[in-house]
Amino acid sequence: MAKVAFLGLGVMGFPMAGHLVAAGHDVTVYNRTGAKAKEWVARHRGRSAPTPGAAVEGAEFVMACVGNDDDLRAICTGPEGAFGAMHRGAVFVDHTTVSARVTRELHDRATGLALGFVDAPVSGGQAGAENGALSVMCGGEEDAYARVEPVIAAYARICRRIGGPGAGQLAKMVNQICIAGLVQGLSEGIHFAQKAGLDGRAVVEVISQGAAGSWQMVNRYETMLEDRFDFGFAVDWMRKDLGICLEAADENGASLPMTALVDQFYKDVQNMGGGRWDTSSLIRRLRALDAPME
């Protein structure tokens, strides 16, 4: 069992930190909004701290799950940040989806301070975090990864080191690229079925057992048919992630025409007021296109 700090208690971090306690680890949490940290302490055994630096004192492993590149820099290297308070040999694990650029930047800073750094973005959504069944794709040095893998196991269904620093973030980009295409295809398929007068549930029950089946289909078709989009991964966050993918593609020369197109479709959803709708709301854009002109 290890002494662990967890920084960031959003919809993902809150249950992930709880799983660490359930696994027997000694956990101290930090959250920018103190009320959420107080709520976490009331629900789980553990402690909270007022700053990232205070939370990581004495920790062998520090996990972070925040919003974006700037948030990550702030908790790592800002005033009262984690890096300045971590002891030599401790390992920082970043579960945030951020750019490979900031990952390599912070990895180099950590290395200069004799700290380990593992980029470890996750997939599986809020349900995966709550059920301790996330897919975790990691980048970093082999020794740092080997040390932290048993700790990550508290909330992971699968955890793999993909390569060196930044490889985990690049793998997460692959994940988001694939999801974008799957959700758009599912939206078009359900939309077509409804326009054709078919029973959407019956159609999906059949095709989900064949080659068209996917996690998105099984877990999202019911609410898409019901035009409900008040759960899951938000459009605003998906656009942030797809922007990271497209920026990386500009750097490495990859061609991502579908990703660029779906990113613009999500922009349309934002313009409809759907920034906080979940990503399956792409189908609402198709329905809006069918609406009669006033």
Secondary structure, 3 states (H helix, E strand, C coil): CCEEEEECCCCCHHHHHHHHHHCCCEEEEECCCHHHHHHHHHHCCCEECCCHHHHHCCCCEEEECCCCHHHHHHHHHCCCCCCCCCCCCCEEEECCCCCHHHHHHHHHHHHHCCCEEEECCEECHHHHHHHCCEEEEEECCHHHHHHHHHHHCCCEEEEEEEECCCHHHHHHHHHHHHHHHHHHHHHHHHHHHHHCCCCHHHHHHHHCCCCCCCHHHHHHHHHHHCCCCCCCCEHHHHHHHHHHHHHHHHHHCCCCHHHHHHHHHHHHHHHCCCCCCEHHHHHHHHHHHHCCCC
